[in-house]
Amino acid sequence: MILVKGGMVFAEGGFTTANVVIEGPHITAVAREAAGRGAVQVIDASGCLVGPGFVDIHVHFREPGQTWKEDIESGSRAAAAGGFTAVVMMANTSPPIDHPGAVRRARERGEEVGLVEVAAAASMTAGGHGEAPADLEALYDEGVRMFSDDGASVLDGPVLRSIMERLAGLDGAVVCQHAEDSAMTAGGHMHEGAVSARLGIGGLPSEAESSVVRRDLGLVADTGAAYHCQHVSAAATVELIREAKAEALPVTAEVTPHHLVFDDTALEGLDTNLKMYPPIRAAADRDALRDALGDGTIDIVATDHAPHTADEKATTFELAPRGVIGLETAASAVREAVGGVRLFEAMSLAPAQLAGLERQGRPLAAGGPANVVVLAPDDTWVPRAFASRSSNSPFLGREMRGRVRATIYEGNITWRLGDGA
């Protein structure tokens, strides 16, 4: 038995001061007077928010193919340290997750590790090449709900239309697009703007993102397919999503923690741990993303956790790989932009719903699943080491506010601050 004592608990209707009693994989009580007599483990949650474990629908665990950077075990440890109880792996592994057997292997490996629920997205196209649809129906039957060629856009309009028409008929299936016109970004390494011009480094224009989203939304209107825009970075994209929602199109969107915090002036020092994809953009874009997350135009925070080794990042900005880790610092970064109810909506409820994870993202209640995070919103800390196999974090050495004190997955404490933290 676990007793989580004295926290502000995110339950139906909002926050309430209560104790949470957990026995096995279920919550048995959420009440101010719940005593949890005989509890084997007690977590003092005074001054903390206690809510449903976070769900990250966009991680790269590099298994199979690049496990020297990360694998499902090390990625799961990082997720637990960040307060996550579920993740969705992107499909651009090597080989890609584009057939039911690969989906099954990822899920079973996650179950073997047992620290978080591991689900897999699947490629929309065979091999992730963007040329022909994958066996979407077989992947759906294996439990896939998110379909994405993340790392590349499906730019062939007829191919994407065919995918949308097929997925529109499968309940809960979602087309997830990495929106980027690669012809517009060739030779680019950072946001195209004043900073890139001053540094003499090739730029990545925001129109490369928004032009693809604009095209895709037209196909959504034609087909009725559910559409999710991954890692939104530009104010122009936000406006397109806002307009689509006003027209009641089935559209959702995500933003990363780093796009909520940084703008491209942070690149003056050419720190390769700030090189990510899409790039951090101008301050006006960052502010638009924060506003959109706050008002619900952007539904979800997803980390796009993308590990690379120190050696891979120890090169020039132009040659360094794109991508940063984000699981262990996500809650702190999002805490800078939004808090309270909105934080749990964006990091737990909405992502669990989109991914179809039935035991995740539910306000805490007696009888519910024991997937819980304890977050101290006012704790300050400085990330210096990570549970992840890689440490390519833009927040490395930067003071942050808000820290995960404990994570509970299916009734087991998978992370507790002080236990190796």
VEXBA-572712 format. One line per field, with one value per residue (C-alpha): x, y, z; residue in three letters; residue number from 0. Coordinates in steps of 0.25 Angstrom, whole numbers, plus 2048, in hexadecimal, padded with zeros to 3 digits. Each point is the difference from the previous one (the first is absolute). Last residue first. Layout:
N
east	[X|...]
north	[Y|...]
up	[Z|...]
r	[ala|...]
k	[NUM|...]
***
This chain:
421
east	[849|805|7F4|800|7F4|7F7|7FF|7F9|7F7|7F7|7F1|7FE|80B|803|809|806|805|800|806|7FB|809|80C|80E|808|80C|7FB|7F2|803|802|80A|802|7FF|7FE|7F4|800|806|80B|801|7F2|800|7F4|7F6|7F3|7F4|7F7|803|7FA|7FB|7FC|7F6|7FC|7F8|7F5|7F2|7F7|800|803|80C|7FD|802|80C|804|7F9|7F9|80C|7F9|80B|7F8|7F9|80D|806|7F4|7FF|80F|809|7F7|7F4|80A|807|7F2|7FB|80C|80A|804|80D|80B|7FA|801|80F|800|7F6|809|80E|801|7F9|807|80C|805|800|807|80E|80C|807|7FB|801|80F|803|7FF|7F1|804|80A|7F6|7F7|7F2|7F3|7F3|7F4|7F6|7FA|7F1|7F7|7F2|7F4|805|7F4|7FD|801|80D|806|7FD|805|80D|802|7FD|80B|80A|7FD|801|80D|806|802|805|803|7F7|808|80A|80E|800|809|80A|803|802|803|7F6|7F5|7F9|7FB|7F8|7F5|800|7F5|7F3|808|808|7F4|7FB|7F3|7F5|7F4|7F1|7F7|7F2|7FB|7F6|801|805|80A|806|801|808|809|803|803|809|808|802|806|80A|806|7F5|807|7F6|7F3|7F5|7F5|7F3|7FC|7F3|804|7FE|802|80C|806|7FF|806|80C|803|800|809|80A|801|801|80C|809|7FA|808|80C|80C|80D|80E|80B|806|800|7F9|7F7|7FC|7FD|7F8|7F7|7FF|800|80C|807|7FC|807|7F3|7F4|7F7|801|7FD|7F2|7FE|7F4|803|7F2|7F8|7F4|7F7|7F8|7F6|7F5|805|7F9|807|80D|7FD|7FD|80B|80A|7FB|801|80E|804|7F9|807|80E|806|800|808|80E|805|7F3|7FA|7F4|7F3|7FB|7F5|808|7F9|805|7F3|804|80D|7F9|7F6|80B|809|809|7FC|809|80C|802|80D|7FC|803|7F2|7F8|7F8|80B|7FB|7FF|804|7FB|809|7F9|80A|80A|7FE|80C|7FA|7F3|808|807|7F2|7FA|80D|7FF|7F1|802|80B|7F8|7F4|808|805|809|80C|80D|807|7F7|7F7|7F3|7FF|7FE|7F4|802|7F9|802|808|804|80E|808|7F6|803|80F|7FF|7F7|80A|80B|7F8|7FA|80E|808|80C|808|7F3|800|7F9|7F4|7FE|803|7F7|7FA|7F4|7F3|7F3|806|7F6|801|7FB|7F2|801|806|805|809|801|7FF|801|807|801|7FE|803|7FC|7F2|7FA|7F5|7FE|7FA|7F6|7FA|802|7FB|805|7FF|803|808|804|80C|802|7FB|801|7FB|800|7FE|7F9|800|7F7|804|7F6|7F2|804|80D|80D|805|807|809|7FE|805|803|7FE|805|7FB]
north	[82E|7F2|7FE|80F|804|7F3|7F9|7F3|7FF|7F5|800|7FF|80B|80A|80C|808|80D|806|80E|80F|80B|7FF|805|7FD|7F7|7F7|806|7FF|7F1|7F7|7F7|7F2|7F2|807|7FF|80E|809|80F|805|80C|800|809|7FA|809|7F7|7F3|7F5|7F3|7F7|7F5|7F4|7F7|7FD|805|7F9|80C|80D|807|808|7F6|802|7F1|7F3|801|804|804|808|80D|7FE|7FD|80D|808|7FC|7FF|80B|80A|7FE|7FF|80D|807|7FC|806|807|806|806|7FF|7F3|7FA|801|7F9|7F5|7FD|7FF|7F1|7FD|80A|7FB|809|7FE|804|7FA|809|803|80E|804|7FB|7F3|7FA|7FC|7F2|7FF|803|7F6|803|7FE|805|802|807|805|800|80B|7FF|807|80D|809|7FD|80E|7FE|7F8|80A|80C|7F8|7FD|80E|805|7F6|805|80F|7FC|7FB|7F1|7F4|7F6|7F5|7F8|803|807|806|7F5|804|80D|80A|80C|809|7F4|806|80B|7F6|7FF|7F7|7FB|7FB|7FB|7F8|7FA|7FA|804|7F7|802|7FA|801|7F9|80D|808|80C|808|7F4|802|80F|7FE|7F5|80A|80B|7F7|7FD|80E|802|7F5|7F4|7F5|7F3|7F7|804|7F5|7FD|7F8|7FD|806|7FE|80E|809|7F8|801|80F|800|7F8|80B|80B|7F7|7FE|80F|803|7F8|804|80E|801|801|7F7|809|7FD|806|80D|804|80D|7FA|7F5|809|80A|7F5|7F2|7F7|7F7|7F5|802|7FA|7FB|806|804|7F4|7F8|805|7FD|7FC|7F4|7FB|7F7|7F9|7FB|7F3|800|7F9|7FB|805|80D|7F8|7FB|80E|806|7F6|802|80F|7FF|7F8|80A|80C|7FA|809|7F5|808|7FB|7FD|7FB|7F7|7FF|7F8|801|7F5|7F4|7F4|7F4|801|80E|7FB|7F6|80B|809|7F7|80B|80A|803|80A|807|7F8|7FC|7F2|7FE|80D|805|7FB|7FA|806|7F7|7FF|7FE|801|804|7F9|7F2|7FC|7F3|808|80A|7F5|7F9|80E|802|7F1|801|80D|7FA|7F3|808|807|80E|803|804|7F7|808|809|80B|7FA|80A|7FA|803|802|7FD|802|80D|808|804|7F5|7F6|804|800|7F2|7FC|806|7F8|7F3|803|803|80D|806|7F3|7F9|806|7F5|7FB|806|80F|804|80C|806|807|7FD|803|7FC|806|7F9|804|80A|804|80F|802|809|7F4|7F3|7F8|7F2|7F4|7F2|7F3|806|7F9|80A|808|80B|806|80D|80A|7F6|7F8|7F2|7F2|804|7F4|7F8|7F9|808|80F|80B|80E|80B|80D|80F|802|804|800|7FB|7F1|7FF|806|7FF|80B|7F8|7FB|7F2|7F6|7F3|7F3|7F2]
up	[7DF|805|809|805|7F7|7FE|7F3|7FC|80D|7FC|800|7F1|7FE|80C|7FE|80B|803|7F2|800|7FE|7FD|7F8|801|7F3|801|7F4|7FC|7F1|803|7F8|80C|7FA|807|807|80F|7FF|806|803|800|80A|80A|806|807|7FE|7F8|808|7F7|805|7F4|800|7F8|80A|7F7|805|80A|80A|7F7|7FA|7F3|7F5|7F6|7FF|801|7F3|7F7|7F3|7FB|7FF|80D|808|7F9|805|80E|804|7FC|7FA|80A|80B|7FD|7FE|80D|808|7F8|7F3|7F9|80A|806|7F2|802|80D|7FC|7F4|806|801|7F3|7F7|7F8|7F5|7F1|7F3|7FD|801|7F3|7FE|80F|800|807|80E|7FE|7FB|80B|80A|7FB|7FA|806|7FA|80A|7F7|80D|7FE|806|7FB|7FC|7F8|7FE|80F|805|808|7F5|7F5|809|803|7F1|7FC|80A|7FA|7F2|804|806|7F3|7FD|807|7F5|7FB|803|80A|802|80E|805|7F5|807|7F5|80A|7F9|800|80C|7F7|7F9|80B|80C|80A|7F9|7F4|80A|807|7F2|7FA|7FB|7F7|7FE|7F4|7FE|7F8|808|7F7|80C|802|7F2|802|80D|7F9|7F5|80A|808|7F3|7FD|80F|7FD|807|801|804|7F9|7FA|802|7F6|801|7F2|7FB|7F2|7F9|80C|804|7F2|801|80E|7FA|7F6|80A|80A|7F5|7FD|80F|802|7F5|802|80D|7F8|803|7FF|7FB|809|7FE|80F|7FE|7F6|809|80B|7F8|7FB|7FA|80C|801|7F8|7F1|7F4|7FA|808|7F5|7F8|80D|801|80F|808|808|7FF|809|7F9|80B|802|80B|7F8|7F2|7F4|800|800|7F1|7FB|807|7FA|7F2|802|805|7F3|7F7|806|800|80B|80B|80A|805|80E|805|7F5|809|803|80E|804|800|807|7F7|7F9|7FC|7FB|7F7|7FB|7FD|7F7|7FC|7F6|7F4|7FD|80D|803|80E|7FD|7FA|803|80C|809|80D|80E|80B|80F|80C|80E|80A|809|7FD|7F8|7FB|7FD|7F8|7F8|7FD|7FB|7F7|7FB|7FC|7F8|7F9|7FD|7FB|7F4|7FE|80C|7F9|7FF|805|808|7FA|807|80B|80E|808|80F|80D|80F|7FF|80C|7FA|807|7FB|7F2|801|806|7F4|7F6|807|7FE|7F3|7FA|7FF|7F9|7FF|7FC|7F2|7F7|808|809|7FF|80B|7F9|807|7FC|807|80E|80B|80D|80C|806|80B|80D|801|80B|80D|809|7F8|80A|7FA|809|7FD|807|803|80C|802|7F3|808|7F6|807|7F5|7F6|7F4|803|7FA|7F4|7F8|7FB|80D|80C|7FF|80A|7FC|80B|7FD|7FD|7F4|7F2|7F4|7FE|7FE|808|7FF|80F|807|809|80F|7FF|7F5|808|7F9|803]
r	[ala|gly|asp|gly|leu|arg|trp|thr|ile|asn|gly|glu|tyr|ile|thr|ala|arg|val|arg|gly|arg|met|glu|arg|gly|leu|phe|pro|ser|asn|ser|ser|arg|ser|ala|phe|ala|arg|pro|val|trp|thr|asp|asp|pro|ala|leu|val|val|val|asn|ala|pro|gly|gly|ala|ala|leu|pro|arg|gly|gln|arg|glu|leu|gly|ala|leu|gln|ala|pro|ala|leu|ser|met|ala|glu|phe|leu|arg|val|gly|gly|val|ala|glu|arg|val|ala|ser|ala|ala|thr|glu|leu|gly|ile|val|gly|arg|pro|ala|leu|glu|phe|thr|thr|ala|lys|glu|asp|ala|thr|his|pro|ala|his|asp|thr|ala|val|ile|asp|ile|thr|gly|asp|gly|leu|ala|asp|arg|leu|ala|asp|arg|asp|ala|ala|ala|arg|ile|pro|pro|tyr|met|lys|leu|asn|thr|asp|leu|gly|glu|leu|ala|thr|asp|asp|phe|val|leu|his|his|pro|thr|val|glu|ala|thr|val|pro|leu|ala|glu|ala|lys|ala|glu|arg|ile|leu|glu|val|thr|ala|ala|ala|ser|val|his|gln|cys|his|tyr|ala|ala|gly|thr|asp|ala|val|leu|gly|leu|asp|arg|arg|val|val|ser|ser|glu|ala|glu|ser|pro|leu|gly|gly|ile|gly|leu|arg|ala|ser|val|ala|gly|glu|his|met|his|gly|gly|ala|thr|met|ala|ser|asp|glu|ala|his|gln|cys|val|val|ala|gly|asp|leu|gly|ala|leu|arg|glu|met|ile|ser|arg|leu|val|pro|gly|asp|leu|val|ser|ala|gly|asp|asp|ser|phe|met|arg|val|gly|glu|asp|tyr|leu|ala|glu|leu|asp|ala|pro|ala|glu|gly|his|gly|gly|ala|thr|met|ser|ala|ala|ala|ala|val|glu|val|leu|gly|val|glu|glu|gly|arg|glu|arg|ala|arg|arg|val|ala|gly|pro|his|asp|ile|pro|pro|ser|thr|asn|ala|met|met|val|val|ala|thr|phe|gly|gly|ala|ala|ala|ala|arg|ser|gly|ser|glu|ile|asp|glu|lys|trp|thr|gln|gly|pro|glu|arg|phe|his|val|his|ile|asp|val|phe|gly|pro|gly|val|leu|cys|gly|ser|ala|asp|ile|val|gln|val|ala|gly|arg|gly|ala|ala|glu|arg|ala|val|ala|thr|ile|his|pro|gly|glu|ile|val|val|asn|ala|thr|thr|phe|gly|gly|glu|ala|phe|val|met|gly|gly|lys|val|leu|ile|met]
k	[420|419|418|417|416|415|414|413|412|411|410|409|408|407|406|405|404|403|402|401|400|399|398|397|396|395|394|393|392|391|390|389|388|387|386|385|384|383|382|381|380|379|378|377|376|375|374|373|372|371|370|369|368|367|366|365|364|363|362|361|360|359|358|357|356|355|354|353|352|351|350|349|348|347|346|345|344|343|342|341|340|339|338|337|336|335|334|333|332|331|330|329|328|327|326|325|324|323|322|321|320|319|318|317|316|315|314|313|312|311|310|309|308|307|306|305|304|303|302|301|300|299|298|297|296|295|294|293|292|291|290|289|288|287|286|285|284|283|282|281|280|279|278|277|276|275|274|273|272|271|270|269|268|267|266|265|264|263|262|261|260|259|258|257|256|255|254|253|252|251|250|249|248|247|246|245|244|243|242|241|240|239|238|237|236|235|234|233|232|231|230|229|228|227|226|225|224|223|222|221|220|219|218|217|216|215|214|213|212|211|210|209|208|207|206|205|204|203|202|201|200|199|198|197|196|195|194|193|192|191|190|189|188|187|186|185|184|183|182|181|180|179|178|177|176|175|174|173|172|171|170|169|168|167|166|165|164|163|162|161|160|159|158|157|156|155|154|153|152|151|150|149|148|147|146|145|144|143|142|141|140|139|138|137|136|135|134|133|132|131|130|129|128|127|126|125|124|123|122|121|120|119|118|117|116|115|114|113|112|111|110|109|108|107|106|105|104|103|102|101|100|99|98|97|96|95|94|93|92|91|90|89|88|87|86|85|84|83|82|81|80|79|78|77|76|75|74|73|72|71|70|69|68|67|66|65|64|63|62|61|60|59|58|57|56|55|54|53|52|51|50|49|48|47|46|45|44|43|42|41|40|39|38|37|36|35|34|33|32|31|30|29|28|27|26|25|24|23|22|21|20|19|18|17|16|15|14|13|12|11|10|9|8|7|6|5|4|3|2|1|0]
***
